[in-house]
Amino acid sequence: MTPHVLVTGGGRGIGRATAIACGARGWSVTVNYARDSVSADATAAAVVAAGGNATAIRADVTREADVVRLFDEAVAAHGALSGAVINAGVVAPALPLAEMSAERLRRMFDTNVYGAYLCARECARRLPRNRGGSGGAIVLVSSAAARLGSPGEYVDYAGSKAALDTLTLGLAKELAAEGVRVNAVRPGLIDTDIHASGGQPDRARRLGALTPMGRPGRAEEVAEAIVWLLDARSSYTTGALLDVAGGR
């Protein structure tokens, strides 16, 4: 059976690169997006061009009804899921915590934590063998910020990603006996447009030069790590936090 992977936040950056990498392996991909249908449709087309099948589905991961519908429509389009990449996330302009508004904090944690937990819960209801699934793999996209703290910039973002590390560790133990592996990747300074949304479009290139490898990472490099964790080649790996951060 052809693997079927759902990628949240699949229209850009790491999500887009992951979707295309899955397509290059002949897999079916559901590309989730929240607003930008043009980018999501372009990603789906790139997946097909790479050799896979793809459908773009709009859903807001902070809304439970949207998440349930997303999973239902994904299964209707490509059959049962064999994996999911929980990637949708936001960042905000660099500020110390004392200057952050309540609205910013709520948006950060609603998307990066609550949304991720809703998606992980839906996976936990559908993939395990004792719930009628065939097992599979879940990969959460965390961040090196979870262990660095991002002081003076993004302590809210860092905290939201630390929550995903904890989710990875706990859910991996919950689901291991039912054929579901749960892992996380923790990207470092990756050259994607998420930095522009935080008001620093050159951040990855500027700070990437200071890493031990002397450069920022590429979304495709993170995607390869994610796909390895989705694939049966990593069959004895669960509960892992895999840094893709150039030694930072």
N, C-alpha and C positions, 0 to 999 in steps of 0.2 A: 504494500500500500504506500502511496506517495506521502511523504511527511507533509504536514500542514502546520504552519507556524503563524501565530498572531503576533504582530508587532505594534505596540501602542506608540503613539508619537512617531509614526513611520514615514512622515512626509519629508523629513529633513534630517540633516546631520547623521548621528550614529544610527538612528532608526532607519533612515533611508539606506545607508550603506549596508546595514544588516539585512534588510529586505532583499536588496539586490544580490548579496552574497548567498542568501538562501535560494534565490531564483537560479543562480549559476549552478547550483547543485540539483536543479530540477524539481525543487520543492514548490508546493503551493503556499502562497503568502496572503494573509489578510492584513492590509495596511490601514491602521486606524489613524484618524486625524480629528482635530477639534474644530478647526475653522478653514484652513487653507486647502480647499479642494483641488486647486490647480497643482500645487506641489505634490499632493497625495496621488492624484491621477498620473502625474509624471513619474512618480516612484513606481506605481503599479505597471506602467508601460515599460519602465526599465527592467522590472522583474521579468516580464514576459520576454523582452528582448534578450535577456540573459539566459533564458531557457526554462523558466518556471511558469506558474499560473498565479494570477493575482486579482484581488478585488480590494477597492478602497471603500472604507465604511466610516462615516462620520459618527462620532460619539464623544461625549464629554465624560472623561473618566472620574470626575468628581460627583457624578450623578448615578446613583445605583441603577435606576431604570435604564439609563443609557448603556451601562456596562453589561447588564444582563442581555439587552437587545444586541449589543455588539457581538457577544459570544454566540447568541442564537443565529444571527445573520452570517457569521463566519462559518459556522457548521453547515448551514443551509447552502452556502456557496461552494465549500470545498470539502465537506465531510468532517469527521471528528478531528479535533485538534491533537497533535502529537507534541506540541510545544508552544510556549509563549515567551515573548520578550517584553518585560514590563519596563518601558523606556520613557514614557511621557513625563515631562518635567519642565519646570520653569526656573528662571533665575531673575534677579532684580539688580538695579544699580548698586554699586559698592557703597556700603554705609556701615558705621559702627552700630551695634545693637541699640544703643541709646537713641539713635535717630530714626529707627524703623517704626513705621506706622502699624497699627493693629491690622489695617486692611492688607498691607503687604504680608505680614506674618500669616494671616489667615489664608491668603491666596497661595503662599508658598507651601504651607502644610496641607491645605486641601488638595492640591494637585500632587505634590511629591510624596506625601505620606498616605492620606486618606484614599486618593485615587489608586495608588499602588496597592494598598491593602484590599480595596474592592476587587481589583483585577486578580490579585493573588487568591483571594477567597473564591472567585468564580472558577479559577483553575483548580483549586482544591475540591470543588464540587463536581468537576467534570472529568479530570484526568485519572484519579486513583482507580485501581482495579476493583476495590470494594464498593465503588459508586458507579460501576458500569463502564468505566473507561479502560483504556489499554495501557495506561502508564504514560510516561513522557518526561519532558524536561521544562523547567521554568528558569529563566535567566532574568535577574533584576539588574537594572543599570543603576549602580550606586555612583560613588565618586571618591577619588583620593581625598577630597575635602572632608570626608567623614573621619579620617584619621589625622588630618592636618588642622582642622578647625576653622580655617579661613578668617582669622582675626582681622577686624577692621574692614572687611569686605562683605562676606557672605556667611556669617555664623548661623543664620537661619537656614540657608541652603545646606551648609555642612551638617547641621543637626537633622534636617529632613533626610539626608542620605544615610546618616548613621542609623536612622530607624530602619532603613532597608537592609542594612547589614544584619541587624538583629532579627528582622523578619526572615532573612535567608537562613540564618542559623537555626531558628526555631522550626520553621516550616519544613526544612530539610529533614529534621528528625521526625516530624509528624507524618510525613508522606513516604519516607524511604521504603517501608515495608510493603507499600502498595504500588511500587513501580514508578514513583515520580521522584526525579532528582531536582533539587533546587540549589542554584548557585548564583553568585553575583560577580559582575565585573566592576572594577573601580577605575574608570578612566582618569587620567591626569589632565594636562593641558592639551586638549585636542582642538585642532583648528576647524571649528564649525561656527555657524552664525549665532549660536546661543550666546556667545560673548557680546555680540552687537546688541542683543536684547537686554543685556545687563549694562549697556552704555560704554563698553570697552571693546570695540571690534578688533583691536590689535592685541588684546591681552594674551592670547595663546602664543602668538609669534614673539611678543616681547618677553614674556616670562619663560616660554619654552626654551629660549636661548640659554637660560640659567640652569636648566636641568642637567643631570649627569650626561645625558645623550646629546645635549646641546641643541635641541630642536623641539618644536611641538609635535604631537602625534597627529595621525590622520584618522578620520572616521573609519576608513577601511581596515586599519590595523586593529581597532577595537572590535569591528564586526567579525573579523576572523576568530578572535577569542570567543565571542558570543556563539558563533556557529559551532565551534569545537565543543562548547558546553552543551549545546542542543543535540549534537550528534552522538550516535552510539559509541563513537571512539572514546568518549569520556565516561564510559558506562560505570566506572567505579568512583566517580567524582561527584560528591554532593556535600552541601554545606560549606563550599569553598568561597573565599573572597579573593578574586583574582585581580591583582593590580596590573593595569596597562597604563603606566605612568612614566615611562622613560627613566626609571630609577629615582624619581622624585620622592 
